[in-house]
Amino acid sequence: MFHSSTVEQRVQWVSQLLVNTRPHGLVSKLSHTNQVSRQTLYRWKEKDSLCQALLRPI
């Protein structure tokens, strides 16, 4: 599914999700505020996490 957000917006949202101390309810808030499903946010987070793992030096 295509979402009409920019790459910069997605990076900003996912960055907030990757913080270890994110506040309770952040995913719901981002979902509601930006009209993106929670599932899509989690999917983007998963993709970002995999990319970061692949880019880490061995």
C-alpha positions as CSV (number, residue, x, y, z in Angstrom):
1,M,0.0,0.0,0.0
2,F,1.3,3.4,-0.9
3,H,1.1,6.3,1.6
4,S,1.4,9.9,0.4
5,S,4.0,10.8,3.0
6,T,7.5,11.9,2.1
7,V,10.6,9.9,2.9
8,E,11.6,12.6,5.4
9,Q,8.3,12.3,7.2
10,R,8.6,8.5,7.5
11,V,12.1,8.8,8.8
12,Q,11.0,11.2,11.4
13,W,8.1,9.0,12.5
14,V,10.2,5.8,12.6
15,S,13.0,7.5,14.4
16,Q,10.5,8.3,17.2
17,L,9.5,4.7,17.3
18,L,13.1,3.4,17.6
19,V,13.9,5.4,20.8
20,N,14.1,3.0,23.7
21,T,12.2,5.4,26.0
22,R,9.3,6.3,23.8
23,P,6.2,7.3,25.7
24,H,3.2,5.0,26.0
25,G,0.7,5.5,23.2
26,L,3.1,7.0,20.7
27,V,2.2,4.6,17.9
28,S,-1.5,5.4,18.3
29,K,-0.8,9.1,18.5
30,L,1.4,9.0,15.3
31,S,-1.2,6.8,13.6
32,H,-4.1,9.2,14.4
33,T,-2.2,12.4,13.8
34,N,-0.7,11.4,10.4
35,Q,-3.5,9.2,9.2
36,V,-1.3,6.1,8.9
37,S,-2.3,2.7,10.2
38,R,-0.5,1.3,13.2
39,Q,0.4,-1.7,11.1
40,T,2.0,0.5,8.5
41,L,4.1,2.3,11.2
42,Y,5.2,-1.1,12.7
43,R,6.1,-2.3,9.1
44,W,8.2,0.8,8.5
45,K,9.9,0.4,11.8
46,E,10.7,-3.3,11.0
47,K,12.2,-2.3,7.6
48,D,14.3,0.4,9.2
49,S,15.5,-2.0,11.9
50,L,16.6,-4.5,9.3
51,C,18.4,-1.9,7.2
52,Q,20.3,-0.7,10.3
53,A,21.3,-4.3,11.1
54,L,22.6,-4.8,7.6
55,L,24.6,-1.6,7.7
56,R,26.4,-2.3,11.0
57,P,30.0,-3.2,10.6
58,I,30.9,-6.8,11.5
